């Protein structure tokens, strides 16, 4: 059997004739062989050499085979290396002891070369499959980044290390602006291409020891150990600028090439308490992210510079809605027709420019959701979290589709508060959602036949 690559096998045996025989058989099969005479020597070799598999004699002077095996499995550098024990003994208790200490197999001397080589191949194949599964379990399949679980695990470890070393640490959240429109207008394949391009830019901008991950959908995060807030802001701003310059070329159904441009909103926070968890830091960073999106998107906001950053999304949305109300009032004063609370261009673009179809969708949106405010209020009062979650989550998605972006932002904040069971914020966020939902529905009533 031809090997995919040259694997290195460490032979640990005090008998020189056994060493020579193993070196001959393994070299003929394509393995690189390194040999030593004792357990002590093997441990030293493992510290400075890449070893794929160990053949370990059971009986040796000094450290015995079982003692050496125990030491091998106790060291991080060698714990995952497969070990096959070699012994002339057929004592079942010794076999069991070796397997319980972490040996992958047990071969009786004198060995049969064909059988030993088969067991070596099996052990190496199992090791590689295990490594592959571990990689897949920790990696986001689309971007190759850390997935959510791996990001939280690595970041938690980084926070502990930062606390012990009394070093600064910053966490940041990233959300690709208006990403749903990319999926709606061009399809999910193009959306995936955008996510891969964005993640590639992230890995290029941040340092090798920064922890980057895809948290879900179009949301990403980074944990920056031993980094000041100013330096983290500079790095995040560098990413924002690089993303703004990205041009992602696609070919549409007509064969024409189109360039897709995206932007990203960023919220960051400096850890200021030794007992803060990554969940708490990301919640503050996410609040700053909400603030960035509510104030025009495509910007970096530092949560540490904001008052009450955990609840800032409510303040941000209030400011944004007030500004939008003023703008709409001014436009109506000069005779411009508006669907109050709806960005008509966004909605029409979501149905590929079909204005008649979009108006039909607005009518259906009204019919399906004009009572959502009352339903939500009732669910919140009755603490029916399942119903409240369903209504908020559905309304959030539909609001974005029809271009009701202010309604989308406040519903997204409410949806998040419901997810986190943040009862203190539910009433306040609902007090923002209800008038905004009414505003959108009245705009539809004004311009469309909703009978």
C-alpha positions in Angstrom: 0.0 0.0 0.0 1.4 3.4 -1.0 1.3 6.0 1.8 -0.3 9.4 1.2 2.7 11.1 2.9 5.8 10.1 4.8 4.8 9.3 8.4 7.3 9.2 11.2 7.2 6.3 13.6 9.1 6.3 16.9 10.4 2.9 18.0 11.1 2.7 21.7 12.9 -0.6 22.5 16.1 -1.5 24.4 16.8 -4.5 22.2 19.0 -3.4 19.2 18.0 -6.3 17.1 14.3 -5.5 17.4 15.1 -1.8 16.5 16.9 -2.9 13.4 14.2 -5.3 12.3 11.5 -2.7 12.8 13.5 0.0 11.0 13.9 -2.4 8.0 10.2 -3.4 7.8 8.8 0.0 8.3 11.3 1.8 6.0 10.5 -0.7 3.3 6.8 0.2 3.7 7.5 3.9 3.3 7.7 5.1 6.9 10.4 7.3 8.4 11.7 5.6 11.5 13.3 7.2 14.6 14.6 4.8 17.3 15.7 5.1 20.9 16.6 2.7 23.7 14.6 3.9 26.7 11.4 5.6 27.9 13.5 8.6 29.1 15.0 9.1 25.7 11.6 8.8 24.0 10.1 11.6 26.2 13.0 13.9 25.2 12.5 13.1 21.5 8.8 13.8 21.7 9.4 17.3 22.9 11.3 18.4 19.8 10.1 16.1 17.0 6.9 15.5 15.1 5.9 11.9 15.6 2.9 10.3 14.0 2.9 6.9 15.9 4.9 5.2 18.7 5.9 1.6 18.9 6.6 1.0 22.6 8.2 -2.0 24.2 6.5 -3.2 27.4 9.7 -4.2 29.3 12.6 -1.8 29.4 15.2 -0.9 32.1 14.5 2.4 33.9 11.0 3.6 32.9 8.9 0.6 32.0 6.7 0.6 29.0 3.6 1.2 31.1 5.3 4.1 33.0 6.5 5.6 29.7 3.0 5.3 28.3 1.5 7.1 31.3 4.0 9.9 30.8 3.3 10.1 27.1 -0.4 10.5 27.6 0.1 13.0 30.4 2.0 15.5 28.2 0.0 17.8 25.9 2.6 17.5 23.1 2.2 13.7 22.9 -1.1 12.9 24.4 -2.9 12.4 21.0 -0.1 10.3 19.4 -1.3 6.7 18.9 0.8 4.1 20.8 1.1 0.4 19.9 2.6 -1.7 22.7 5.1 -4.5 21.8 5.7 -7.4 24.1 6.6 -11.1 24.2 4.1 -11.5 27.0 0.6 -12.7 26.5 -0.5 -11.7 30.1 -4.1 -10.5 29.7 -3.8 -8.2 32.7 -0.9 -6.3 31.1 -2.8 -6.0 27.8 -5.8 -4.5 29.7 -3.6 -2.2 31.7 -1.9 -0.9 28.5 -5.2 -0.3 26.8 -6.7 1.5 29.9 -3.7 3.8 30.0 -4.3 4.9 26.5 -2.6 2.5 24.2 -4.4 2.1 20.9 -3.3 -1.5 20.3 -1.1 -4.4 21.6 1.1 -6.6 19.4 2.8 -9.8 20.5 6.5 -10.4 19.7 7.8 -11.8 17.5 5.5 -9.8 15.3 4.2 -10.6 11.8 5.3 -7.7 9.6 2.1 -7.7 7.4 -0.1 -7.6 10.5 1.9 -5.0 12.3 1.9 -2.7 9.2 -1.9 -3.1 8.9 -2.4 -2.1 12.5 -0.1 0.9 12.1 -2.1 2.1 9.1 -5.3 1.6 11.0 -4.0 3.6 14.0 -2.8 6.5 11.8 -6.0 6.5 9.8 -8.1 6.6 13.0 -5.9 9.5 14.4 -6.4 11.5 11.2 -10.2 10.9 11.1 -10.4 11.9 14.8 -8.5 15.1 14.1 -10.8 15.8 11.1 -13.9 15.4 13.2 -12.5 17.7 15.9 -11.7 20.3 13.2 -15.2 20.1 11.8 -16.7 20.3 15.3 -14.9 23.6 15.9 -15.0 25.2 12.5 -17.7 27.1 10.6 -18.3 25.0 7.4 -18.8 28.0 5.2 -16.0 30.4 6.2 -13.4 28.1 7.8 -13.4 30.3 10.9 -14.1 29.3 14.5 -17.7 28.4 14.9 -19.8 29.9 17.7 -18.9 27.1 20.2 -15.2 27.2 19.5 -15.1 31.0 19.6 -16.8 31.1 23.0 -14.4 28.4 24.4 -11.2 30.1 23.1 -12.4 33.6 24.2 -13.2 32.3 27.7 -9.7 30.9 28.0 -8.3 34.2 26.7 -10.2 36.2 29.3 -8.9 33.9 32.1 -5.4 34.4 30.9 -5.8 38.2 30.5 -7.2 38.3 34.1 -4.2 36.4 35.5 -1.7 38.5 33.5 -3.6 41.7 34.2 -3.7 42.5 30.5 -6.4 44.4 28.6 -8.8 42.5 26.4 -11.3 43.8 23.8 -14.3 42.0 22.3 -16.0 43.2 19.1 -19.2 42.3 17.1 -19.6 42.7 13.4 -22.8 42.7 11.3 -22.9 43.0 7.5 -25.3 45.8 6.7 -28.5 45.0 4.9 -27.2 41.4 4.2 -30.8 40.1 3.8 -31.1 42.2 0.6 -28.1 40.4 -0.9 -29.8 37.0 -0.3 -33.2 38.2 -1.5 -31.9 40.0 -4.6 -29.2 37.6 -5.7 -29.8 34.3 -4.0 -28.1 32.4 -1.1 -25.2 31.3 -3.2 -24.2 34.9 -3.7 -24.8 35.5 0.0 -22.4 32.7 0.8 -19.8 34.2 -1.5 -20.2 37.5 0.3 -19.8 35.8 3.7 -16.6 34.1 2.5 -15.2 37.3 1.2 -15.9 39.1 4.4 -14.4 36.4 6.6 -11.3 36.3 4.4 -10.9 40.0 5.0 -11.3 39.5 8.7 -8.6 36.9 8.9 -6.3 39.2 6.9 -6.8 42.2 9.0 -6.6 40.7 12.5 -3.5 39.1 14.0 -2.9 35.4 14.1 -3.5 35.2 17.9 -6.7 37.2 17.7 -9.7 35.0 18.0 -12.1 35.4 15.1 -15.4 33.6 14.7 -18.7 33.5 12.9 -21.4 33.8 15.5 -24.3 33.1 13.2 -25.7 34.3 9.9 -24.0 37.6 9.0 -22.8 38.2 12.5 -19.1 37.8 13.3 -17.0 38.5 16.4 -13.4 38.9 17.4 -11.6 38.7 20.8 -8.4 40.7 21.0 -6.1 39.7 23.9 -3.6 42.1 25.3 -5.0 44.9 23.2 -5.9 48.5 24.3 -9.2 50.0 23.3 -7.5 52.5 21.0 -5.6 49.8 19.1 -8.7 47.6 18.9 -10.7 50.6 17.5 -7.9 51.1 14.9 -8.0 47.5 13.8 -11.8 47.4 13.6 -11.8 50.7 11.6 -9.2 49.1 9.3 -11.6 46.2 8.7 -14.5 48.5 8.1 -12.5 50.4 5.5 -11.3 47.3 3.8 -14.9 45.9 3.6 -16.2 49.1 2.2 -13.6 48.7 -0.6 -14.5 45.1 -1.4 -16.0 44.5 -4.8 -17.5 41.0 -5.1 -18.1 40.2 -8.8 -21.0 37.8 -9.8 -22.6 36.8 -13.0 -26.4 37.1 -13.2 -28.8 34.9 -15.0 -28.4 37.0 -18.2 -24.7 36.4 -18.2 -23.8 40.0 -17.2 -21.2 40.6 -14.5 -22.3 42.6 -11.5 -20.2 44.1 -8.7 -21.7 43.8 -5.2 -20.6 46.3 -2.5 -21.2 45.8 1.2 -20.5 47.6 4.4 -20.2 46.5 8.0 -21.3 48.0 11.4 -19.1 47.3 14.4 -19.5 47.5 18.2 -16.6 46.9 20.5 -16.0 46.9 24.3 -13.0 46.8 26.6 -13.3 44.3 29.4 -13.3 46.3 32.7 -14.1 43.7 35.2 -12.1 40.5 36.0 -15.4 38.6 36.4 -16.9 39.5 33.0 -17.7 36.6 30.7 -17.5 36.5 27.0 -21.3 36.5 26.9 -21.4 39.7 28.9 -18.8 41.4 26.8 -20.5 40.4 23.5 -23.8 41.7 24.9 -22.2 45.1 25.5 -20.5 45.0 22.1 -23.8 44.1 20.5 -25.5 47.1 22.1 -22.8 49.3 20.5 -23.4 47.5 17.3 -27.1 48.4 17.5 -26.2 52.0 18.1 -23.9 52.0 15.0 -26.7 50.5 12.8 -29.3 52.9 14.1 -27.1 55.9 13.4 -26.4 55.2 9.7 -24.4 51.9 9.7 -20.9 51.4 8.2 -19.2 52.7 11.4 -17.3 51.5 14.5 -18.8 52.3 17.9 -17.1 51.9 21.3 -19.5 50.7 24.0 -17.2 52.1 26.7 -17.9 55.7 25.5 -21.7 55.2 25.7 -23.9 55.7 28.7 -25.6 52.5 29.8 -24.2 50.5 26.9 -26.3 47.3 27.7 -29.5 49.2 27.1 -28.2 51.5 24.4 -30.2 49.9 21.6 -33.4 51.4 22.9 -31.9 54.9 23.1 -30.3 54.5 19.7 -33.6 53.4 18.1 -35.5 56.3 19.8 -33.0 58.8 18.3 -33.1 57.2 14.9 -36.9 57.0 14.8 -37.3 60.6 15.9 -34.9 61.7 13.1 -36.7 59.7 10.5 -40.1 61.1 11.7 -38.8 64.6 11.3 -37.4 63.8 7.8 -40.7 62.3 6.7 -42.7 65.3 8.0 -40.4 67.6 6.0 -40.8 65.6 2.9 -44.6 65.4 3.2 -44.6 69.2 3.6 -43.2 69.6 0.1 -45.7 67.3 -1.4 -43.7 64.0 -1.7 -45.8 60.9 -1.4 -44.5 58.5 1.3 -45.4 55.1 2.7 -44.8 56.2 6.2 -42.2 54.0 7.9 -41.3 52.1 4.7 -38.3 52.6 2.4 -40.2 52.0 -0.8 -37.0 51.5 -2.9 -35.7 48.8 -0.6 -39.1 46.9 -0.7 -39.3 47.1 -4.5 -35.8 46.0 -4.9 -36.5 43.0 -2.8 -39.0 41.8 -5.5 -36.7 42.7 -8.4 -38.3 46.0 -9.2 -41.9 44.8 -9.6 -43.8 47.7 -8.0 -47.2 46.1 -8.5 -46.1 42.9 -6.8 -44.7 44.9 -3.9 -47.9 46.7 -3.4 -49.7 43.4 -3.2 -47.2 42.2 -0.7 -47.8 45.3 1.4 -51.5 44.5 1.5 -50.8 41.0 2.7 -48.3 42.3 5.2 -51.1 44.6 6.6 -53.6 41.8 6.7 -51.3 39.4 8.5 -49.6 41.7 10.9 -51.7 44.8 11.7 -52.8 43.2 15.0 -49.3 42.0 16.0 -48.9 44.9 18.4 -52.0 43.8 20.4 -50.9 40.2 20.3 -47.4 41.0 21.5 -48.7 43.2 24.3 -51.0 40.4 25.5 -48.2 37.8 25.3 -45.8 40.0 27.3 -48.4 40.8 30.0 -49.2 37.1 30.3 -45.5 36.2 30.2 -46.1 33.9 27.3 -42.6 34.0 26.0 -43.1 31.3 23.3 -45.9 33.4 21.7 -44.0 36.7 22.1 -40.9 35.1 20.6 -42.8 33.8 17.6 -44.6 37.1 16.8 -41.4 39.2 17.2 -39.2 36.8 15.2 -41.7 36.6 12.3 -42.4 40.4 12.3 -38.7 41.1 12.3 -38.1 39.1 9.1 -41.2 40.4 7.3 -40.5 44.0 8.3 -37.0 43.8 6.7 -38.5 42.3 3.5 -41.0 45.1 3.0 -38.4 47.8 3.7 -39.8 48.8 7.1 -36.3 49.2 8.4 -37.0 51.2 11.6 -39.7 48.6 12.5 -37.1 45.9 11.8 -34.5 47.5 14.1 -36.8 47.9 17.1 -38.3 44.4 16.5 -34.8 42.9 16.3 -34.0 44.5 19.7 -37.2 43.2 21.2 -36.5 39.7 19.8 -33.1 39.8 21.4 -34.5 40.9 24.7 -37.1 38.0 24.6 -34.3 35.5 23.7 -32.3 36.7 26.8 -35.4 36.8 28.9 -34.6 40.4 29.8 -37.9 41.4 31.4 -36.7 44.9 32.3 -36.3 45.8 28.7 -39.4 44.2 27.2 -41.9 47.0 28.2 -39.6 49.8 27.1 -38.9 48.2 23.7 -42.5 47.4 23.2 -43.3 51.0 23.8 -41.1 51.8 20.8 -42.4 49.0 18.6 -46.1 49.7 19.0 -46.2 53.3 17.6 -43.7 52.3 14.9 -45.9 49.4 13.8 -49.0 51.7 13.9 -47.1 54.2 11.7 -46.3 51.6 9.1 -49.8 50.2 9.0 -51.4 53.7 8.8 -49.1 54.5 5.8 -50.3 51.3 4.1 -53.9 52.2 4.9 -53.5 55.7 3.4 -52.2 54.6 0.0 -53.5 51.1 -0.6 -56.8 49.3 -0.7 -56.6 47.0 2.3 -60.3 45.9 2.3 
